[in-house]
Amino acid sequence: MTSDAIKEQLKQVKYPGFSRDIVSFGLVRSAAFADGTAKVSLALTTSDPKIPLHLKNEVDKCLRAMPGVKAKIIDVAVSPVKTPAASGGGNLGGNQGAPKTIRHAIAVASGKGGVGKSTFSVNLACALAQVLTEQGRPGRVGLMDCDIYGPSVPLMIGLHGSRPETTGEGAAASLVPIERHGVKVMSMGFLVDDNTPVVWRGPMVMKTVQQFVQNVTWGELEVLIVDLPPGTGDAQLSLVQTLPLDGAVIVTTPQPAATNVAIKGALMFQKVNVPLLGVAENMSYFIDPAGQRHALFGEGGGTVTAARLGTVLLGQVPLLPEIREGGDRGTPITVSAPQSAAATVFRSVAEALLAQVAKPAAPSTS
C-alpha cells in the first residue's frame, strides 16, 4: 500500500462545514504504511477543540475500511491559537501573526456569485471610512480582497493598474496597502497583470490569504472588511484559521436561487464559530423614471434568510444604474453621491455593524 493510496482514501473526509476534503485543503502532512500499520499526520489551526477529535475519528474510519490495515497511528497537530488583545475579543482565534493593530475584522460573503458582493464590500468600506472620519478617526478602515481568481475591488474603488510598495527586507518585508477614498486596500489584482490568469491549487490560495493578513502593513485599523469569493473553499478556511473574525455579513439577492445558497454559506461560518452579524439584500428593487417600484428579483428573500439564520436584515440596497456606473468608474456611489438613497443604506449598514462589533462579547455558557 502506498502513501498516495492512503491519501486517496482520506479524500472522503470533509473538513467540518466545508464541501472540501482534508487532502485538497493541504491538512494531511504525511501518510505512510509499513508492516500493516497506517500512519497519518494532520496539521490544523483551529480554536474549536471538537474539530481535531472529529477529524481523527473520521480518518480512523477511513483507514479501518482499507484492506491490509491492521493498526493505525493518527497524529493531529493543532497550532496554538492566539486572539490578538486589540481585536475586541474576536470569536474565532485564528492565529499566528494576525496583526494586533486590527481591532475588528468582518467578512463579507455570499453562497454564490453574481449577487454584487464586491460592490457591496467596496461601498460598505467607504461608508465606514466616512463615519469614522466624522468621528475623528480617518484612515482606520481596511479592505482585503480575497477573491484570488477574479479580483474586482481595484477597479471598483479606483485603483485599477496600481501596484503596492514594499517595506522592509528579506523575511521582514511586507506590502503596503494602497489608500483610496479613505480605505486601505490590498488585492490580488495589484499583484498580477490583467491578462494573467491565476491557476493555483488550494494550498497556494490559502498561503496568499495568510500573507494578506500577516505580511501587509495595515497599520492601526478600527475595521478590516474582508471580501470573500463565493462558496466555502480554500480562501474561507484559510481566513478563519488565520484572522480572528468578529463576524460575517451575508449578501444575497431576493430570489430563492440566491437565498438558498446564501444560507448554506452562512451555516459554514456558524460551524467554525464565527457569528453572523446580519444579512444584506442587494438589488432589492428598481425604481423607474416614473417613480414606479419594481421587484425584478422577487421580494422578501433577505428577510426570510435573516429569519432562518437567526440574525437581522441589515438593509436593502436598490438596483440602480448609478451603483454599477460608480463601480466601473472607480468612484463608489457612497463617495460620488453620499446623500443618495443607496448611499444612505450603506451608511446605515456601516453604523449598525460598528455598533455590533463595539458591544462586549457575551459570556460563554459552555
N, C-alpha and C positions, 0 to 999 in steps of 0.2 A: 504494500500500500504506500502511496506517495503523499507528499505534503500537498500537492495540487488536488489530489482526490479528497483529502480531508477538507480543504478549503472549499471545494465544490459542494460538499455536503453541508458545510456551515452556511452556505448562501440561503438556506432555509430559515435561518434565524434573523428575524427582523428586529431592528432597534425599536424599543417601545415608543409608540406614537408616530412612527415613520413607516413608509412603504419600502424603504431601502434596507438591504441586509447588512450585517456587520462586516462582511468581507469587502463589499464595494465602498463602505464608509471608511475602510482602512483601519478598522479597530482590531483586526487579527494580526498580532505582532509576529507570531510564528506558529507553525503546525508541523508535527513530526510523528513518525510511527516506528517503533522498534520492539521486537520480541512480544508482540501482542498488546503493547501499551501505546495508546494515542495520547500525545501531549499537545495541548493548545494553550497559547498565551494571548490574553486580551489586554489592551491598554485603553482605559477610559478616563474621561474627565467629566465628572458629574457631581452634583450636590445631593442627589437623591439616592439614599442608601439601598433602596429597593431595586434599582436598575442593575447593579452588579450581580446581585443574587439571582434576579430574573434571568439575566443573560447566561450566567453559569449553569442554571438549571436547563435552559433551552439547549445550550451546547452539549450538555450531558446527554440529553435525549437524542440529539443528532448522532453523537458518537456511538451511543448504545445500539443504534439501528444499523451500524456499519458492520458487515461480516468480517470476522477476524479480530475485532477489537475485544480484548478480554479485560483490559484495565484502562482507566482514564486518569490523566493528570490535567486539571484545568486551573490555570493561574490567571487571576484577574487583578491587574494593577490599576488602582484608582489614583489619579493625581490629586494632590491636596487642593482643596477649594478655598480661595481667599476672597471674601467680599470686600471691596475697597471701602475704607472708612468713610470716604466722602460721597459714596454712592447713594446715600439716603436709605441704605438697607435694602438694596435690590434683592428681588426674591429668588433669583437663580444664581448661585455662585458660579461664576464662570471662571474666569480664573486667572491663570498665571500671567502676569504682565499687563492685566487690564488697567488702564490709566486711572489713577486715583483723582485726577483732575476733572473727571466726568461725573457730575453729580447725579444725573438721571439719564437713563437710556430707554428709548421707546422704539419698538419695532413696528413698522407698518407693513402689513401682509395681506395677502388675498389667496384664496384657494386656486384661482385661475387667472390667466392673463386677459388683457383686454378690458379691464374694469377701471382703468385710469389711476392705478395705484401710484405710479411715479409722479403723475401730475398732482395727485393729492399730496404726496410727500413733499414735493417742492413748495407748493403753496402753503402747506402747514408749517414748514420750516421758516418760510419768510414771514408768516403771520406771527410765529413765536418770536422771531427776531424783533419784529415791530413792538410787540408787547413788552419784551424785556428791555428794549431801548428806552421806551417810555418810563420804565421803572429805574432807569439809570444804570442798566447792565448791558451795554452794547457788546456785540461780538461774542455772545455767550451761547450761540446755537451752532451745532454741527449737523451735517447731513452726510451720512455714509451710504453710498450707492453700492449695494451688494449684488446687484444684478450683473453677474460676471459676464454672462454670454450676450446680453443685449442692453448695455448701459445707455439710458436716455437722459439721465439727470443733467449732464454737462450741456446738452442742447437746450433743455427746458429752463435752466437757470442762467443761461447766457455765458457759458464757459466753454463752448464748443471749440475744440482745437487747442485748448490751453494745456500746459504741461506744468506739473508741480516742481518746486525746487526741493533740494535735499539739504539736510543739516547734519553735521557730524561726519565721522568717517568710520569705515570698517563695520564692526559689529554694532557700533553706537549710531550708525547712520539712520536717519528717519526722513520720511516725506513730510513736507509742509503743506497742509490743506490750502486750497485757493479760496479766497473770500469773495462773495458776491451777494449783493442785497442784504448784507449783514449776516450771512450764513457761511460758515467754514465747510468746504465741500471736498470730499475725496471719492473718486470713482475709478473703476477700471477703464472708463472711457478716456481718462487722462493719460493712460499708460500704453495704449495700443492705437495703431492707425485705424482710420475709418474702414479701410478695406481689408483689415487683418482679422479673420475670424478667430475667436478663442475656442480652441478644440482641446479641452482639458478633461482629464478624469477627476473623479471625486476628490482624492487627496490633495490635488493641486488647487482646486476650488477652496477647499477647507483651509489650506495654508494661506491663501490670499486673503480670506476673510480675517484670519487671525492676525495677519500683518497689518491690515487696515485698522485693527483695534490697537495693536501693540506697538507698531512701528510708524505711527503717524503722530506728529506733534500737534495734538488737538488744542493744547492749552487749557485754560480754565473754561469749562462749559457747564452751563446750567442744564441744558438738554442736548442729547445726541439723538437725532432721528435716523433710524436705520431702515432704508428702503430695501425690502427683500424681494427676490424673484418669486414668481408664482410657485405653488406646490410646497412639498415638505421634503426637501432633499439636502444636499451637501451643505449649502450655504446656511440653511436654517439650523442644522445640527451643530455646525461649527460655531455659529453665533452664540447659541445658548450655552455652549461649553466654554466660551471664551469671555463673554461680556455679561456682567450682572444686569439683567433687564428688569426695569420697574414694571413693565407690562407691554402689551401689544394692542394695536388698533387694527381691526379687520375692515378692509374696504370691499364693498360689494356693489353691484348694480341691483335694481329691484327685482329682476325676473328670477324664477326658480333655478334656471340653468346656472346662474351665478351664486345665488344664496346657498344652494345645496352644497356646492364645492367649498364655499367660504366657511361653512360650518365645520366641514372636515378639517380645513386648515387651522381653524381656531382650536379645535379639540387637541391638535398636536401641541399647542402651547400649554394647554391645561395639563397634559400628560407629563410635561417637563417642568411643571411648577412655575410657569410664567403667567401671571394674572392677565385677564382681558380687561382693558381699560374702556372698551366700547367698540361699537360698530359705526362706520361712516357709510352712508348710502350715496354713491356717486351717480351722476346722470339721472337724477331722480325725476326730473320733469323738464319740459321745454315750453317756453312762453313765446308764441308767435308775435309778429309785429302788431297784430290787432289786440294783443293782451290776453289771448286765449291760452289756457294751460293745457298741455298735452302730456299724458303719461306714456311716453313712447316705449318704455321697457316694463310697463306694468306698475303697480303700486303696492306699497306695504312690505316689500321684501326686507328692507333694512330693519323695520320694526319687528317683524317675525323672527329674523335672525338674532337680533339682540335678545328677544324674549327667550328663544330656545337655548341661548348660551348663558342666560342668567346675567346679562350685562345691560348697558344703556345704549340708546341710539344717540350718538354724539351730534349728528347733524345730517342734513340732506343737501347735497350740492347740486344745483341745477345744471342741465345740459345747455351750455352756451357756446356759441362760436368764439366769443372773446377769450374763453378759457383755453381753447385749443390754439388760437392765434397767439396768445401770450406765451405758450409753451414753445411754439415754432420760432418766435422772435427772441426767446430767452429773457422775456420780461413777464413773469407770472402776474396774473390778474390781481393778486394781493398787493403787488408793487405798482402796477400801472393804473389800477382803479380801486384803491383801498376802501372807498366808500360804497362800492357796488354790492349788489345782493350776494353774489358769490363770495367776494372777499369778506363780507360780514359773517358768512357761515364759517369760513376757515378761521377767522379770528375767534369766533365763539368756541370752536373746537379747541383751538390753541389755549384759550383761557381755561376751559374745562379740564384739559389734560394737565396744565400746570397746577391747578387746584388739587387734582387727584394725586399726583406724584409728591406733592408737598405734604400730604397727610402722613402722620406716623404710621408705620406698619402695625397691623392688628396683632396682638399677642398670639402666639401659637397655642393651639389646643391639643396638640399631639403629645 
